[in-house]
């Protein structure tokens, strides 16, 4: 029996060495958000990164500042710090 992830941790690796971690409840929501990042990259504007722990709160980044993305499924009910 396969397990279903409770949520997905997305690690955004940014220019300058910063790493930000945000959470998406479903992989499809991440894919939809990432499609917006890819489409906005040529426009030079900003994109909102939802911070799931805070309703209506966003991290704002330029798409070209994101140089790497790591998606990690989280199965446990307790978060690792």
PDB file of N, CA, C and O in Angstrom, chain B, residues numbered from 101:
ATOM      1  N   UNK B 101       0.851  -1.188   0.000  1.00  0.00           N
ATOM      2  CA  UNK B 101       0.000   0.000   0.000  1.00  0.00           C
ATOM      3  C   UNK B 101       0.891   1.244   0.000  1.00  0.00           C
ATOM      4  O   UNK B 101       1.726   1.410   0.889  1.00  0.00           O
ATOM      5  N   UNK B 102       0.718   2.095  -0.970  1.00  0.00           N
ATOM      6  CA  UNK B 102       1.541   3.294  -1.046  1.00  0.00           C
ATOM      7  C   UNK B 102       0.986   4.389  -0.138  1.00  0.00           C
ATOM      8  O   UNK B 102      -0.222   4.502   0.072  1.00  0.00           O
ATOM      9  N   UNK B 103       1.891   5.176   0.381  1.00  0.00           N
ATOM     10  CA  UNK B 103       1.497   6.283   1.247  1.00  0.00           C
ATOM     11  C   UNK B 103       1.211   7.520   0.400  1.00  0.00           C
ATOM     12  O   UNK B 103       1.753   7.683  -0.693  1.00  0.00           O
ATOM     13  N   UNK B 104       0.366   8.367   0.916  1.00  0.00           N
ATOM     14  CA  UNK B 104       0.057   9.631   0.261  1.00  0.00           C
ATOM     15  C   UNK B 104       0.691  10.756   1.064  1.00  0.00           C
ATOM     16  O   UNK B 104       0.485  10.833   2.275  1.00  0.00           O
ATOM     17  N   UNK B 105       1.455  11.626   0.424  1.00  0.00           N
ATOM     18  CA  UNK B 105       2.063  12.741   1.153  1.00  0.00           C
ATOM     19  C   UNK B 105       1.005  13.665   1.747  1.00  0.00           C
ATOM     20  O   UNK B 105      -0.040  13.909   1.144  1.00  0.00           O
ATOM     21  N   UNK B 106       1.294  14.165   2.922  1.00  0.00           N
ATOM     22  CA  UNK B 106       0.397  15.107   3.591  1.00  0.00           C
ATOM     23  C   UNK B 106       0.479  16.485   2.931  1.00  0.00           C
ATOM     24  O   UNK B 106      -0.520  17.194   2.812  1.00  0.00           O
ATOM     25  N   UNK B 107       1.694  16.848   2.505  1.00  0.00           N
ATOM     26  CA  UNK B 107       1.937  18.103   1.795  1.00  0.00           C
ATOM     27  C   UNK B 107       3.306  18.011   1.135  1.00  0.00           C
ATOM     28  O   UNK B 107       4.015  17.017   1.295  1.00  0.00           O
ATOM     29  N   UNK B 108       3.672  19.044   0.399  1.00  0.00           N
ATOM     30  CA  UNK B 108       4.949  19.075  -0.301  1.00  0.00           C
ATOM     31  C   UNK B 108       5.735  20.302   0.141  1.00  0.00           C
ATOM     32  O   UNK B 108       5.231  21.424   0.096  1.00  0.00           O
ATOM     33  N   UNK B 109       6.971  20.077   0.568  1.00  0.00           N
ATOM     34  CA  UNK B 109       7.879  21.176   0.881  1.00  0.00           C
ATOM     35  C   UNK B 109       8.619  21.525  -0.399  1.00  0.00           C
ATOM     36  O   UNK B 109       9.195  20.655  -1.052  1.00  0.00           O
ATOM     37  N   UNK B 110       8.601  22.795  -0.750  1.00  0.00           N
ATOM     38  CA  UNK B 110       9.284  23.260  -1.953  1.00  0.00           C
ATOM     39  C   UNK B 110      10.406  24.180  -1.499  1.00  0.00           C
ATOM     40  O   UNK B 110      10.172  25.211  -0.869  1.00  0.00           O
ATOM     41  N   UNK B 111      11.633  23.785  -1.832  1.00  0.00           N
ATOM     42  CA  UNK B 111      12.816  24.563  -1.492  1.00  0.00           C
ATOM     43  C   UNK B 111      13.201  25.379  -2.715  1.00  0.00           C
ATOM     44  O   UNK B 111      13.549  24.820  -3.755  1.00  0.00           O
ATOM     45  N   UNK B 112      13.141  26.695  -2.594  1.00  0.00           N
ATOM     46  CA  UNK B 112      13.509  27.588  -3.682  1.00  0.00           C
ATOM     47  C   UNK B 112      14.944  28.051  -3.451  1.00  0.00           C
ATOM     48  O   UNK B 112      15.235  28.686  -2.437  1.00  0.00           O
ATOM     49  N   UNK B 113      15.828  27.742  -4.368  1.00  0.00           N
ATOM     50  CA  UNK B 113      17.219  28.175  -4.289  1.00  0.00           C
ATOM     51  C   UNK B 113      17.336  29.439  -5.129  1.00  0.00           C
ATOM     52  O   UNK B 113      17.069  29.429  -6.331  1.00  0.00           O
ATOM     53  N   UNK B 114      17.741  30.532  -4.474  1.00  0.00           N
ATOM     54  CA  UNK B 114      17.732  31.845  -5.106  1.00  0.00           C
ATOM     55  C   UNK B 114      19.146  32.340  -5.384  1.00  0.00           C
ATOM     56  O   UNK B 114      20.109  31.893  -4.761  1.00  0.00           O
ATOM     57  N   UNK B 115      19.251  33.263  -6.322  1.00  0.00           N
ATOM     58  CA  UNK B 115      20.524  33.915  -6.617  1.00  0.00           C
ATOM     59  C   UNK B 115      21.024  34.553  -5.323  1.00  0.00           C
ATOM     60  O   UNK B 115      20.247  35.157  -4.583  1.00  0.00           O
ATOM     61  N   UNK B 116      22.304  34.421  -5.056  1.00  0.00           N
ATOM     62  CA  UNK B 116      22.871  34.982  -3.833  1.00  0.00           C
ATOM     63  C   UNK B 116      23.011  33.954  -2.738  1.00  0.00           C
ATOM     64  O   UNK B 116      23.555  34.256  -1.676  1.00  0.00           O
ATOM     65  N   UNK B 117      22.526  32.727  -2.970  1.00  0.00           N
ATOM     66  CA  UNK B 117      22.712  31.656  -2.005  1.00  0.00           C
ATOM     67  C   UNK B 117      21.571  31.443  -1.022  1.00  0.00           C
ATOM     68  O   UNK B 117      21.638  30.520  -0.210  1.00  0.00           O
ATOM     69  N   UNK B 118      20.542  32.250  -1.066  1.00  0.00           N
ATOM     70  CA  UNK B 118      19.423  32.071  -0.153  1.00  0.00           C
ATOM     71  C   UNK B 118      18.585  30.867  -0.563  1.00  0.00           C
ATOM     72  O   UNK B 118      18.473  30.535  -1.743  1.00  0.00           O
ATOM     73  N   UNK B 119      18.003  30.225   0.437  1.00  0.00           N
ATOM     74  CA  UNK B 119      17.054  29.144   0.199  1.00  0.00           C
ATOM     75  C   UNK B 119      15.803  29.427   1.018  1.00  0.00           C
ATOM     76  O   UNK B 119      15.880  29.677   2.221  1.00  0.00           O
ATOM     77  N   UNK B 120      14.673  29.386   0.371  1.00  0.00           N
ATOM     78  CA  UNK B 120      13.389  29.582   1.047  1.00  0.00           C
ATOM     79  C   UNK B 120      12.590  28.297   0.928  1.00  0.00           C
ATOM     80  O   UNK B 120      12.615  27.634  -0.108  1.00  0.00           O
ATOM     81  N   UNK B 121      11.880  27.948   1.994  1.00  0.00           N
ATOM     82  CA  UNK B 121      11.046  26.745   1.977  1.00  0.00           C
ATOM     83  C   UNK B 121       9.592  27.153   2.164  1.00  0.00           C
ATOM     84  O   UNK B 121       9.239  27.824   3.133  1.00  0.00           O
ATOM     85  N   UNK B 122       8.763  26.739   1.228  1.00  0.00           N
ATOM     86  CA  UNK B 122       7.324  26.992   1.298  1.00  0.00           C
ATOM     87  C   UNK B 122       6.620  25.653   1.109  1.00  0.00           C
ATOM     88  O   UNK B 122       7.232  24.676   0.678  1.00  0.00           O
ATOM     89  N   UNK B 123       5.341  25.615   1.433  1.00  0.00           N
ATOM     90  CA  UNK B 123       4.600  24.361   1.417  1.00  0.00           C
ATOM     91  C   UNK B 123       3.381  24.461   0.515  1.00  0.00           C
ATOM     92  O   UNK B 123       2.717  25.495   0.453  1.00  0.00           O
ATOM     93  N   UNK B 124       3.103  23.382  -0.172  1.00  0.00           N
ATOM     94  CA  UNK B 124       1.906  23.258  -0.996  1.00  0.00           C
ATOM     95  C   UNK B 124       1.162  22.005  -0.536  1.00  0.00           C
ATOM     96  O   UNK B 124       1.789  20.966  -0.329  1.00  0.00           O
ATOM     97  N   UNK B 125      -0.154  22.080  -0.373  1.00  0.00           N
ATOM     98  CA  UNK B 125      -0.908  20.904   0.091  1.00  0.00           C
ATOM     99  C   UNK B 125      -0.990  19.791  -0.949  1.00  0.00           C
ATOM    100  O   UNK B 125      -1.126  18.620  -0.593  1.00  0.00           O
ATOM    101  N   UNK B 126      -0.911  20.141  -2.221  1.00  0.00           N
ATOM    102  CA  UNK B 126      -1.010  19.138  -3.292  1.00  0.00           C
ATOM    103  C   UNK B 126       0.027  19.445  -4.362  1.00  0.00           C
ATOM    104  O   UNK B 126       0.365  20.605  -4.596  1.00  0.00           O
ATOM    105  N   UNK B 127       0.527  18.401  -5.008  1.00  0.00           N
ATOM    106  CA  UNK B 127       1.519  18.565  -6.061  1.00  0.00           C
ATOM    107  C   UNK B 127       0.943  19.351  -7.235  1.00  0.00           C
ATOM    108  O   UNK B 127       1.656  20.131  -7.867  1.00  0.00           O
ATOM    109  N   UNK B 128      -0.319  19.155  -7.528  1.00  0.00           N
ATOM    110  CA  UNK B 128      -0.957  19.866  -8.629  1.00  0.00           C
ATOM    111  C   UNK B 128      -0.952  21.381  -8.404  1.00  0.00           C
ATOM    112  O   UNK B 128      -0.790  22.146  -9.355  1.00  0.00           O
ATOM    113  N   UNK B 129      -1.128  21.820  -7.149  1.00  0.00           N
ATOM    114  CA  UNK B 129      -1.101  23.252  -6.845  1.00  0.00           C
ATOM    115  C   UNK B 129       0.293  23.826  -7.072  1.00  0.00           C
ATOM    116  O   UNK B 129       0.438  24.945  -7.564  1.00  0.00           O
ATOM    117  N   UNK B 130       1.326  23.047  -6.709  1.00  0.00           N
ATOM    118  CA  UNK B 130       2.694  23.490  -6.988  1.00  0.00           C
ATOM    119  C   UNK B 130       2.930  23.597  -8.490  1.00  0.00           C
ATOM    120  O   UNK B 130       3.494  24.583  -8.965  1.00  0.00           O
ATOM    121  N   UNK B 131       2.499  22.581  -9.237  1.00  0.00           N
ATOM    122  CA  UNK B 131       2.709  22.588 -10.683  1.00  0.00           C
ATOM    123  C   UNK B 131       2.010  23.773 -11.335  1.00  0.00           C
ATOM    124  O   UNK B 131       2.552  24.384 -12.256  1.00  0.00           O
ATOM    125  N   UNK B 132       0.822  24.097 -10.868  1.00  0.00           N
ATOM    126  CA  UNK B 132       0.081  25.245 -11.393  1.00  0.00           C
ATOM    127  C   UNK B 132       0.822  26.544 -11.086  1.00  0.00           C
ATOM    128  O   UNK B 132       0.946  27.412 -11.950  1.00  0.00           O
ATOM    129  N   UNK B 133       1.318  26.674  -9.845  1.00  0.00           N
ATOM    130  CA  UNK B 133       2.074  27.864  -9.459  1.00  0.00           C
ATOM    131  C   UNK B 133       3.358  27.972 -10.288  1.00  0.00           C
ATOM    132  O   UNK B 133       3.695  29.049 -10.781  1.00  0.00           O
ATOM    133  N   UNK B 134       4.071  26.852 -10.438  1.00  0.00           N
ATOM    134  CA  UNK B 134       5.344  26.863 -11.166  1.00  0.00           C
ATOM    135  C   UNK B 134       5.143  27.221 -12.630  1.00  0.00           C
ATOM    136  O   UNK B 134       6.001  27.875 -13.223  1.00  0.00           O
ATOM    137  N   UNK B 135       4.047  26.815 -13.216  1.00  0.00           N
ATOM    138  CA  UNK B 135       3.724  27.187 -14.597  1.00  0.00           C
ATOM    139  C   UNK B 135       3.645  28.707 -14.720  1.00  0.00           C
ATOM    140  O   UNK B 135       4.074  29.275 -15.724  1.00  0.00           O
ATOM    141  N   UNK B 136       3.096  29.366 -13.695  1.00  0.00           N
ATOM    142  CA  UNK B 136       3.049  30.833 -13.681  1.00  0.00           C
ATOM    143  C   UNK B 136       4.426  31.459 -13.583  1.00  0.00           C
ATOM    144  O   UNK B 136       4.667  32.514 -14.169  1.00  0.00           O
ATOM    145  N   UNK B 137       5.338  30.827 -12.850  1.00  0.00           N
ATOM    146  CA  UNK B 137       6.713  31.321 -12.745  1.00  0.00           C
ATOM    147  C   UNK B 137       7.400  31.232 -14.102  1.00  0.00           C
ATOM    148  O   UNK B 137       8.050  32.180 -14.543  1.00  0.00           O
ATOM    149  N   UNK B 138       7.250  30.091 -14.757  1.00  0.00           N
ATOM    150  CA  UNK B 138       7.885  29.892 -16.062  1.00  0.00           C
ATOM    151  C   UNK B 138       7.337  30.894 -17.078  1.00  0.00           C
ATOM    152  O   UNK B 138       8.098  31.454 -17.867  1.00  0.00           O
ATOM    153  N   UNK B 139       6.040  31.120 -17.064  1.00  0.00           N
ATOM    154  CA  UNK B 139       5.426  32.045 -18.016  1.00  0.00           C
ATOM    155  C   UNK B 139       5.774  33.503 -17.725  1.00  0.00           C
ATOM    156  O   UNK B 139       5.800  34.319 -18.647  1.00  0.00           O
ATOM    157  N   UNK B 140       6.042  33.849 -16.458  1.00  0.00           N
ATOM    158  CA  UNK B 140       6.337  35.233 -16.081  1.00  0.00           C
ATOM    159  C   UNK B 140       7.813  35.574 -16.222  1.00  0.00           C
ATOM    160  O   UNK B 140       8.189  36.741 -16.111  1.00  0.00           O
ATOM    161  N   UNK B 141       8.655  34.572 -16.464  1.00  0.00           N
ATOM    162  CA  UNK B 141      10.100  34.801 -16.460  1.00  0.00           C
ATOM    163  C   UNK B 141      10.540  35.839 -17.481  1.00  0.00           C
ATOM    164  O   UNK B 141      11.411  36.653 -17.177  1.00  0.00           O
ATOM    165  N   UNK B 142       9.985  35.840 -18.645  1.00  0.00           N
ATOM    166  CA  UNK B 142      10.384  36.788 -19.674  1.00  0.00           C
ATOM    167  C   UNK B 142       9.884  38.201 -19.451  1.00  0.00           C
ATOM    168  O   UNK B 142      10.347  39.123 -20.123  1.00  0.00           O
ATOM    169  N   UNK B 143       8.958  38.399 -18.532  1.00  0.00           N
ATOM    170  CA  UNK B 143       8.348  39.705 -18.323  1.00  0.00           C
ATOM    171  C   UNK B 143       9.124  40.579 -17.347  1.00  0.00           C
ATOM    172  O   UNK B 143       8.910  41.791 -17.321  1.00  0.00           O
ATOM    173  N   UNK B 144      10.025  40.002 -16.538  1.00  0.00           N
ATOM    174  CA  UNK B 144      10.837  40.789 -15.618  1.00  0.00           C
ATOM    175  C   UNK B 144      10.102  41.280 -14.387  1.00  0.00           C
ATOM    176  O   UNK B 144      10.648  42.085 -13.632  1.00  0.00           O
ATOM    177  N   UNK B 145       8.880  40.819 -14.161  1.00  0.00           N
ATOM    178  CA  UNK B 145       8.119  41.245 -12.999  1.00  0.00           C
ATOM    179  C   UNK B 145       8.341  40.332 -11.813  1.00  0.00           C
ATOM    180  O   UNK B 145       9.293  39.552 -11.785  1.00  0.00           O
ATOM    181  N   UNK B 146       7.479  40.430 -10.856  1.00  0.00           N
ATOM    182  CA  UNK B 146       7.545  39.623  -9.647  1.00  0.00           C
ATOM    183  C   UNK B 146       6.477  38.536  -9.687  1.00  0.00           C
ATOM    184  O   UNK B 146       5.463  38.678 -10.370  1.00  0.00           O
ATOM    185  N   UNK B 147       6.710  37.454  -8.955  1.00  0.00           N
ATOM    186  CA  UNK B 147       5.692  36.426  -8.759  1.00  0.00           C
ATOM    187  C   UNK B 147       5.489  36.232  -7.265  1.00  0.00           C
ATOM    188  O   UNK B 147       6.420  36.380  -6.473  1.00  0.00           O
ATOM    189  N   UNK B 148       4.272  35.904  -6.897  1.00  0.00           N
ATOM    190  CA  UNK B 148       3.931  35.632  -5.500  1.00  0.00           C
ATOM    191  C   UNK B 148       4.148  34.155  -5.208  1.00  0.00           C
ATOM    192  O   UNK B 148       3.720  33.291  -5.973  1.00  0.00           O
ATOM    193  N   UNK B 149       4.816  33.874  -4.099  1.00  0.00           N
ATOM    194  CA  UNK B 149       4.994  32.510  -3.623  1.00  0.00           C
ATOM    195  C   UNK B 149       4.132  32.377  -2.374  1.00  0.00           C
ATOM    196  O   UNK B 149       4.416  33.030  -1.370  1.00  0.00           O
ATOM    197  N   UNK B 150       3.088  31.553  -2.405  1.00  0.00           N
ATOM    198  CA  UNK B 150       2.206  31.455  -1.237  1.00  0.00           C
ATOM    199  C   UNK B 150       2.914  30.833  -0.050  1.00  0.00           C
ATOM    200  O   UNK B 150       3.584  29.808  -0.184  1.00  0.00           O
ATOM    201  N   UNK B 151       2.766  31.453   1.110  1.00  0.00           N
ATOM    202  CA  UNK B 151       3.271  30.894   2.358  1.00  0.00           C
ATOM    203  C   UNK B 151       2.064  30.230   3.003  1.00  0.00           C
ATOM    204  O   UNK B 151       1.192  30.904   3.551  1.00  0.00           O
ATOM    205  N   UNK B 152       2.019  28.897   2.935  1.00  0.00           N
ATOM    206  CA  UNK B 152       0.797  28.181   3.297  1.00  0.00           C
ATOM    207  C   UNK B 152       0.418  28.305   4.764  1.00  0.00           C
ATOM    208  O   UNK B 152      -0.755  28.170   5.109  1.00  0.00           O
ATOM    209  N   UNK B 153       1.391  28.560   5.634  1.00  0.00           N
ATOM    210  CA  UNK B 153       1.069  28.670   7.055  1.00  0.00           C
ATOM    211  C   UNK B 153       0.318  29.959   7.372  1.00  0.00           C
ATOM    212  O   UNK B 153      -0.345  30.052   8.405  1.00  0.00           O
ATOM    213  N   UNK B 154       0.416  30.939   6.502  1.00  0.00           N
ATOM    214  CA  UNK B 154      -0.210  32.237   6.731  1.00  0.00           C
ATOM    215  C   UNK B 154      -1.158  32.542   5.576  1.00  0.00           C
ATOM    216  O   UNK B 154      -0.715  32.793   4.455  1.00  0.00           O
ATOM    217  N   UNK B 155      -2.425  32.519   5.840  1.00  0.00           N
ATOM    218  CA  UNK B 155      -3.428  32.760   4.802  1.00  0.00           C
ATOM    219  C   UNK B 155      -3.286  34.175   4.253  1.00  0.00           C
ATOM    220  O   UNK B 155      -3.288  35.143   5.014  1.00  0.00           O
ATOM    221  N   UNK B 156      -3.163  34.295   2.943  1.00  0.00           N
ATOM    222  CA  UNK B 156      -3.068  35.601   2.308  1.00  0.00           C
ATOM    223  C   UNK B 156      -1.689  36.231   2.377  1.00  0.00           C
ATOM    224  O   UNK B 156      -1.532  37.380   1.961  1.00  0.00           O
ATOM    225  N   UNK B 157      -0.683  35.531   2.882  1.00  0.00           N
ATOM    226  CA  UNK B 157       0.682  36.046   2.968  1.00  0.00           C
ATOM    227  C   UNK B 157       1.513  35.426   1.851  1.00  0.00           C
ATOM    228  O   UNK B 157       1.363  34.246   1.538  1.00  0.00           O
ATOM    229  N   UNK B 158       2.396  36.233   1.250  1.00  0.00           N
ATOM    230  CA  UNK B 158       3.177  35.773   0.113  1.00  0.00           C
ATOM    231  C   UNK B 158       4.629  36.211   0.243  1.00  0.00           C
ATOM    232  O   UNK B 158       4.934  37.261   0.808  1.00  0.00           O
ATOM    233  N   UNK B 159       5.506  35.391  -0.289  1.00  0.00           N
ATOM    234  CA  UNK B 159       6.889  35.766  -0.533  1.00  0.00           C
ATOM    235  C   UNK B 159       6.913  36.235  -1.980  1.00  0.00           C
ATOM    236  O   UNK B 159       6.363  35.563  -2.853  1.00  0.00           O
ATOM    237  N   UNK B 160       7.539  37.372  -2.249  1.00  0.00           N
ATOM    238  CA  UNK B 160       7.546  37.925  -3.599  1.00  0.00           C
ATOM    239  C   UNK B 160       8.971  37.846  -4.143  1.00  0.00           C
ATOM    240  O   UNK B 160       9.903  38.371  -3.534  1.00  0.00           O
ATOM    241  N   UNK B 161       9.138  37.184  -5.297  1.00  0.00           N
ATOM    242  CA  UNK B 161      10.459  37.038  -5.907  1.00  0.00           C
ATOM    243  C   UNK B 161      10.373  37.319  -7.404  1.00  0.00           C
ATOM    244  O   UNK B 161       9.308  37.237  -8.016  1.00  0.00           O
ATOM    245  N   UNK B 162      11.513  37.648  -7.961  1.00  0.00           N
ATOM    246  CA  UNK B 162      11.605  37.758  -9.425  1.00  0.00           C
ATOM    247  C   UNK B 162      11.838  36.352  -9.961  1.00  0.00           C
ATOM    248  O   UNK B 162      12.649  35.614  -9.404  1.00  0.00           O
ATOM    249  N   UNK B 163      11.146  35.965 -11.028  1.00  0.00           N
ATOM    250  CA  UNK B 163      11.308  34.609 -11.560  1.00  0.00           C
ATOM    251  C   UNK B 163      12.751  34.263 -11.918  1.00  0.00           C
ATOM    252  O   UNK B 163      13.179  33.126 -11.719  1.00  0.00           O
ATOM    253  N   UNK B 164      13.503  35.227 -12.443  1.00  0.00           N
ATOM    254  CA  UNK B 164      14.880  34.932 -12.824  1.00  0.00           C
ATOM    255  C   UNK B 164      15.802  34.744 -11.616  1.00  0.00           C
ATOM    256  O   UNK B 164      16.929  34.274 -11.769  1.00  0.00           O
ATOM    257  N   UNK B 165      15.335  35.104 -10.420  1.00  0.00           N
ATOM    258  CA  UNK B 165      16.129  34.911  -9.203  1.00  0.00           C
ATOM    259  C   UNK B 165      16.063  33.475  -8.709  1.00  0.00           C
ATOM    260  O   UNK B 165      16.890  33.076  -7.889  1.00  0.00           O
ATOM    261  N   UNK B 166      15.117  32.696  -9.176  1.00  0.00           N
ATOM    262  CA  UNK B 166      14.991  31.296  -8.774  1.00  0.00           C
ATOM    263  C   UNK B 166      15.898  30.472  -9.683  1.00  0.00           C
ATOM    264  O   UNK B 166      15.638  30.331 -10.878  1.00  0.00           O
ATOM    265  N   UNK B 167      16.983  29.923  -9.089  1.00  0.00           N
ATOM    266  CA  UNK B 167      17.937  29.166  -9.894  1.00  0.00           C
ATOM    267  C   UNK B 167      17.809  27.663  -9.678  1.00  0.00           C
ATOM    268  O   UNK B 167      18.428  26.876 -10.395  1.00  0.00           O
ATOM    269  N   UNK B 168      17.009  27.263  -8.693  1.00  0.00           N
ATOM    270  CA  UNK B 168      16.803  25.841  -8.455  1.00  0.00           C
ATOM    271  C   UNK B 168      15.568  25.614  -7.603  1.00  0.00           C
ATOM    272  O   UNK B 168      15.193  26.453  -6.784  1.00  0.00           O
ATOM    273  N   UNK B 169      14.940  24.460  -7.812  1.00  0.00           N
ATOM    274  CA  UNK B 169      13.741  24.094  -7.062  1.00  0.00           C
ATOM    275  C   UNK B 169      13.867  22.632  -6.662  1.00  0.00           C
ATOM    276  O   UNK B 169      14.196  21.777  -7.485  1.00  0.00           O
ATOM    277  N   UNK B 170      13.602  22.353  -5.384  1.00  0.00           N
ATOM    278  CA  UNK B 170      13.565  20.967  -4.925  1.00  0.00           C
ATOM    279  C   UNK B 170      12.209  20.726  -4.276  1.00  0.00           C
ATOM    280  O   UNK B 170      11.804  21.471  -3.383  1.00  0.00           O
ATOM    281  N   UNK B 171      11.515  19.699  -4.716  1.00  0.00           N
ATOM    282  CA  UNK B 171      10.193  19.363  -4.199  1.00  0.00           C
ATOM    283  C   UNK B 171      10.336  18.099  -3.362  1.00  0.00           C
ATOM    284  O   UNK B 171      10.848  17.086  -3.837  1.00  0.00           O
ATOM    285  N   UNK B 172       9.882  18.162  -2.114  1.00  0.00           N
ATOM    286  CA  UNK B 172      10.037  17.056  -1.173  1.00  0.00           C
ATOM    287  C   UNK B 172       8.672  16.677  -0.585  1.00  0.00           C
ATOM    288  O   UNK B 172       8.061  17.486   0.115  1.00  0.00           O
ATOM    289  N   UNK B 173       8.196  15.486  -0.852  1.00  0.00           N
ATOM    290  CA  UNK B 173       6.928  15.062  -0.234  1.00  0.00           C
ATOM    291  C   UNK B 173       7.122  14.850   1.265  1.00  0.00           C
ATOM    292  O   UNK B 173       8.145  14.319   1.698  1.00  0.00           O
ATOM    293  N   UNK B 174       6.141  15.265   2.046  1.00  0.00           N
ATOM    294  CA  UNK B 174       6.204  15.094   3.499  1.00  0.00           C
ATOM    295  C   UNK B 174       5.054  14.201   3.928  1.00  0.00           C
ATOM    296  O   UNK B 174       3.885  14.489   3.674  1.00  0.00           O
ATOM    297  N   UNK B 175       5.420  13.115   4.583  1.00  0.00           N
ATOM    298  CA  UNK B 175       4.443  12.115   4.980  1.00  0.00           C
ATOM    299  C   UNK B 175       4.043  12.199   6.443  1.00  0.00           C
ATOM    300  O   UNK B 175       2.920  11.844   6.799  1.00  0.00           O
ATOM    301  N   UNK B 176       4.946  12.663   7.291  1.00  0.00           N
ATOM    302  CA  UNK B 176       4.691  12.623   8.739  1.00  0.00           C
ATOM    303  C   UNK B 176       3.733  13.726   9.170  1.00  0.00           C
ATOM    304  O   UNK B 176       3.544  14.718   8.466  1.00  0.00           O
ATOM    305  N   UNK B 177       3.139  13.535  10.327  1.00  0.00           N
ATOM    306  CA  UNK B 177       2.227  14.546  10.851  1.00  0.00           C
ATOM    307  C   UNK B 177       2.952  15.583  11.672  1.00  0.00           C
ATOM    308  O   UNK B 177       2.365  16.602  12.033  1.00  0.00           O
ATOM    309  N   UNK B 178       4.230  15.345  11.980  1.00  0.00           N
ATOM    310  CA  UNK B 178       5.045  16.282  12.745  1.00  0.00           C
ATOM    311  C   UNK B 178       6.085  16.880  11.793  1.00  0.00           C
ATOM    312  O   UNK B 178       6.754  16.156  11.055  1.00  0.00           O
ATOM    313  N   UNK B 179       6.209  18.205  11.820  1.00  0.00           N
ATOM    314  CA  UNK B 179       7.157  18.864  10.921  1.00  0.00           C
ATOM    315  C   UNK B 179       8.563  18.821  11.503  1.00  0.00           C
ATOM    316  O   UNK B 179       8.767  18.993  12.705  1.00  0.00           O
ATOM    317  N   UNK B 180       9.524  18.587  10.619  1.00  0.00           N
ATOM    318  CA  UNK B 180      10.923  18.684  11.014  1.00  0.00           C
ATOM    319  C   UNK B 180      11.320  20.139  10.882  1.00  0.00           C
ATOM    320  O   UNK B 180      10.959  20.799   9.907  1.00  0.00           O
ATOM    321  N   UNK B 181      12.048  20.636  11.838  1.00  0.00           N
ATOM    322  CA  UNK B 181      12.446  22.052  11.808  1.00  0.00           C
ATOM    323  C   UNK B 181      13.553  22.321  10.846  1.00  0.00           C
ATOM    324  O   UNK B 181      13.991  23.464  10.713  1.00  0.00           O
TER     325      UNK B 181
END
